[in-house]
Amino acid sequence: MATTSNSVFFLGSDSLSHHHHHHQPLHLSSSRSHSVSLLPSKRSSPLSLRCSTNGDNTTSEKDTPIELKYPAFPTVMDINQIREILPHRFPFLLVDRVIEYTPGVSAVAIKNVTINDNFFPGHFPERPIMPGVLMIEAMAQVGGIVMLQPEVGGSQDNFFFAGIDKVRFRKPVIAGDTLVMRMTLLKFQKRFGLAKMEGKAYVGGALVCEGEFMMVSAGSS
């Protein structure tokens, strides 16, 4: 090994490169490439270690089973806590879990869309698409979770739509999708119990529905 290192060092020197430039151009280019990689021995080792480490990470990621690759949605409110806030029950409770809640500002929740949902036998038997009006209803229920908290309207028995504007359905939602809904409070008139909210719903990060909601709590005058 000592002989090999010395020979590469010698071949990589400037004096030999000038001496053999015309006779062995191919051999010299090869010698130069080896000399560049071997001369800075202290620097090449970390680089080689990094490469091998990255390779190991890539391999380990590929070897990870698909069921272990995707983390679950966090749980800020589970279904039992949601049932304590919302008055809805089967078959019209359309929120399964709250994954983010900012008091007085917004809530993000999910609805797991399953073929066992009671609306699919009729909408439609050959193509199970979640009705747009039920997407709106699910989003309104997420808005209710914001409204019925102490930071906003306080606990009330019920709340209702006062208006829906600028609703757009971007993509169909089908059985097997997870509908992720964000409702953001834009304006709240506590005296009248009126709230204006912005709603957006996503599947896999793609926007599927959006609109503006006017809602009123039942306990208001």
Secondary structure, 3 states (H helix, E strand, C coil): CHHHHHHHHHHCCHHHHHHCCCCCHHHHHHHHHHHHHHCCHHHHHHHHHHHHHHHHHHHHHHHCCHHHCCCCCCCCECHHHHHHHCCCCCCCCCCCEEEEEECCCEEEEEEECCCCCCCCCCCCCCCCECCHHHHHHHHHHHHHHHHCCCCCCCCCCCEEEEEEEEEEECCCCECCCEEEEEEEEEEEECCCCEEEEEEEEEECCEEEEEEEEEEEECCCC
